[in-house]
Amino acid sequence: MDRLQVLLHMPPSDRFRFEHARVAQRDFSGWWQRMVIRKGADYGITVGAPVVYSGGVVGRVAEVHAYTSVVELISDPGLRIAAVVDGDTRPISYQGAENQAFGPSRGVIEFVPLDIYASGSSPKRLATSGLGGVYPPGLTIGRIVHVEASADGLFKTGEVDLDPRLAELTEVTVLVPANPG
Amino acid sequence: MRGATVLFLTLYLLRAMVASVNSALSGVHVWLFAGGLFVAYSALMFPFRRGFTVSILAGLLCDSVAPVPFGTHAALFGAAHAVVFNARARLQRDDTSVRVMVALLVNLALFLALSFARIRHVPSGATVWPRLLSDLAWSEAAVALAAPWFFALQARALELARANRRHSA
């Protein structure tokens, strides 16, 4: 179990209870990116709980109903996450971005330190920082494929390619905090 | 009353089918909006009070599954219903092509109204417009294809419920 947690970058099980759930419905519009899972208050799911899969972060629980929950995806333009570049400890800001039809899901990053470089040919892994208090540290968000200096010249901004499997998930795992509050 | 109930049931079926299609299309990032179909038939063929009630209920049904302030769809569907109802005397409303055209125009207006209502909640508002316009184009195509079939379904359902007498205000 410990080895599996390390391989999947999963947080230790004493902080969270893993609740696996099937995806009932996906609702990916230009306005929002959400999915409905078949577990809710009946399994102790809580609002704000992180949701993950084998490829990393899926999103967070936005609504909890009696038997279902609504998950807001990391590709949702309204979702922000505190992140770090793999091998670096300085926090940057990730946000969901436009999801073009027939194209990959994308996110954008801001406040990237000037000495961070990435491109399509040499992408860098973007992971959760653990600073936001929602997501455990080290979970994969996506791959940074482009960075450029921001207008103010103090930081860089960039683009993040998200895993295409995010749009076709059928099962996810909700990390229910073991000691909520 | 029976006619309004049957019409609402067909709209409930439509809502379930649109949700299933959108779920299936999520992998290619295409999302269909069929708001025009929720309003067109009741606004064109029903007396105002009953048709308006059906449109409002359909709007509340859509509100219950969308992350928008509750009542947004209901208010928009109600407004669209009132506009179409006031214009229907000048339309050949028994002609299927006219009904389809009304559904397309209402769908366009509702999609744009929802976009403007929703866009202020999206931090990077301008960047999502290409996707919204793409969704709008696909939605209009889907409504054009599905509308004749759906109007026939609604008419047949009213026939089966013996609630198909001519509804004129």
Chai-1 contact restraints between the chains, C-beta under 6 A:
chainA,res_idxA,chainB,res_idxB,connection_type,confidence,min_distance_angstrom,max_distance_angstrom,comment,restraint_id
A,Q25,B,S23,contact,1.0,0.0,6.0,A-B,restraint_1
A,R26,B,S23,contact,1.0,0.0,6.0,A-B,restraint_2
A,R26,B,S26,contact,1.0,0.0,6.0,A-B,restraint_3
A,F28,B,S26,contact,1.0,0.0,6.0,A-B,restraint_4
A,S29,B,W31,contact,1.0,0.0,6.0,A-B,restraint_5
A,G30,B,V128,contact,1.0,0.0,6.0,A-B,restraint_6
A,G30,B,R131,contact,1.0,0.0,6.0,A-B,restraint_7
A,G30,B,L132,contact,1.0,0.0,6.0,A-B,restraint_8
A,G30,B,D135,contact,1.0,0.0,6.0,A-B,restraint_9
A,W31,B,R118,contact,1.0,0.0,6.0,A-B,restraint_10
A,W32,B,P67,contact,1.0,0.0,6.0,A-B,restraint_11
A,P77,B,V122,contact,1.0,0.0,6.0,A-B,restraint_12
A,P77,B,S124,contact,1.0,0.0,6.0,A-B,restraint_13
A,P77,B,V128,contact,1.0,0.0,6.0,A-B,restraint_14
A,E98,B,T127,contact,1.0,0.0,6.0,A-B,restraint_15
A,E98,B,V128,contact,1.0,0.0,6.0,A-B,restraint_16
A,E98,B,R131,contact,1.0,0.0,6.0,A-B,restraint_17
A,N99,B,H29,contact,1.0,0.0,6.0,A-B,restraint_18
A,A101,B,H29,contact,1.0,0.0,6.0,A-B,restraint_19
A,A101,B,V30,contact,1.0,0.0,6.0,A-B,restraint_20
A,A101,B,S134,contact,1.0,0.0,6.0,A-B,restraint_21
A,F102,B,V28,contact,1.0,0.0,6.0,A-B,restraint_22
A,A167,B,S26,contact,1.0,0.0,6.0,A-B,restraint_23
A,A167,B,G27,contact,1.0,0.0,6.0,A-B,restraint_24
A,E168,B,G27,contact,1.0,0.0,6.0,A-B,restraint_25
